[in-house]
Amino acid sequence: MSNLHILGICGSLRAKSHNRTLLNYAAAKLPDGVTLSIADLSDVPFFNSDIVTKPAAVEQLLAEFAKADALWFACPEYNYSIAPALKNALDWASREPNNHLLAGKAAAMMGAGGGMGTSRAQYHLRQVGVYLDLHFVNKPEVFVNAFAPTSFDADGLLVDTRIQQSIEAQCLALVQLAMQLKK
Ligand SMILES: Cc1cc2nc3c(=O)[nH]c(=O)nc-3n(C[C@H](O)[C@H](O)[C@H](O)COP(=O)(O)O)c2cc1C
């Protein structure tokens, strides 16, 4: 497999975020030749076109989007929709000339939340991706119940083998799509 870099975007800023745990699990199971870094959104301000000089956290985020061949979203569900930190990261990236940081890139999503596994937020994210010209992997979908005792152990580690397999399968699908789009 040739070199491919994935940028992970987690919509939760919480230190013990279950959604970030999904990305951390993925990072430990990457195929050869694939790397994944997780963006730090904690200091990224809300997008505001009055901000002329971009803060360092925004410059860093945009540089990470530029470096990425593919995007992998860990998408919490806040009040039936996308968490603001995740949407804000996309809003910043989308205002660069010609949407060049996003347009045409392969992307995937997964999420941990209540009983619906963030499915409502994930489908909103797919809708946003239409405008941004992202190409989302369709299957497998990864919907995790963060509150089921079988999903995460007391230390917050992902222990459900079925979910682990889904994440690994989604990774392969993302890598395959990214390779096709890079050609
Ligand atoms: C503002 C807010 C709104 C929420 N709304 C939903 C919701 O609509 N659906 C849901 O499944 N969980 C909802 N939750 C619960 C989150 O899914 C839960 O806190 C989850 O653990 C967040 O992900 P994290 O562990 O990565 O921080 C909400 C949590 C917050 C803080």
The ligand as a Tripos MOL2 file, in Angstrom:
@<TRIPOS>MOLECULE
LIG
   31    33     1     0     0
SMALL
NO_CHARGES

@<TRIPOS>ATOM
      1 C1        -24.9300   19.2300   24.5350 C.3       1 LIG1
      2 C2        -25.1390   17.7410   24.4460 C.ar      1 LIG1
      3 C3        -26.1480   17.2330   23.6970 C.ar      1 LIG1
      4 C4        -26.3270   15.8490   23.5600 C.ar      1 LIG1
      5 N1        -27.2870   15.3630   22.7090 N.ar      1 LIG1
      6 C5        -27.3000   14.0510   22.4110 C.ar      1 LIG1
      7 C6        -28.1290   13.5520   21.3750 C.ar      1 LIG1
      8 O1        -28.8680   14.2670   20.7340 O.2       1 LIG1
      9 N2        -28.0530   12.2320   21.0750 N.ar      1 LIG1
     10 C7        -27.2120   11.3880   21.7540 C.ar      1 LIG1
     11 O2        -27.1590   10.1980   21.4420 O.2       1 LIG1
     12 N3        -26.4250   11.8220   22.7550 N.ar      1 LIG1
     13 C8        -26.4420   13.1380   23.0970 C.ar      1 LIG1
     14 N4        -25.6060   13.6030   24.0690 N.ar      1 LIG1
     15 C9        -24.8200   12.6550   24.8650 C.3       1 LIG1
     16 C10       -23.5290   12.3310   24.1570 C.3       1 LIG1
     17 O3        -23.7710   11.3780   23.1750 O.3       1 LIG1
     18 C11       -22.5280   11.7920   25.1490 C.3       1 LIG1
     19 O4        -22.2370   12.8170   26.0680 O.3       1 LIG1
     20 C12       -21.2740   11.2830   24.4720 C.3       1 LIG1
     21 O5        -20.5300   10.5860   25.4270 O.3       1 LIG1
     22 C13       -20.4590   12.4040   23.9080 C.3       1 LIG1
     23 O6        -19.3230   11.9150   23.2780 O.3       1 LIG1
     24 P1        -17.8570   11.9490   23.9430 P.3       1 LIG1
     25 O7        -17.8100   10.8430   24.9650 O.co2     1 LIG1
     26 O8        -16.9700   11.7040   22.7760 O.co2     1 LIG1
     27 O9        -17.6720   13.2930   24.6020 O.co2     1 LIG1
     28 C14       -25.4600   14.9700   24.2490 C.ar      1 LIG1
     29 C15       -24.4340   15.5040   25.0410 C.ar      1 LIG1
     30 C16       -24.2650   16.8630   25.1400 C.ar      1 LIG1
     31 C17       -23.1150   17.3980   25.9670 C.3       1 LIG1
@<TRIPOS>BOND
     1     1     2 1
     2     2     3 ar
     3     2    30 ar
     4     3     4 ar
     5     4     5 ar
     6     4    28 ar
     7     5     6 ar
     8     6     7 ar
     9     6    13 1
    10     7     8 2
    11     7     9 ar
    12     9    10 ar
    13    10    11 2
    14    10    12 ar
    15    12    13 ar
    16    13    14 ar
    17    14    15 1
    18    14    28 ar
    19    15    16 1
    20    16    17 1
    21    16    18 1
    22    18    19 1
    23    18    20 1
    24    20    21 1
    25    20    22 1
    26    22    23 1
    27    23    24 1
    28    24    25 2
    29    24    26 1
    30    24    27 1
    31    28    29 ar
    32    29    30 ar
    33    30    31 1
@<TRIPOS>SUBSTRUCTURE
     1 LIG1         1 GROUP 0 **** ****
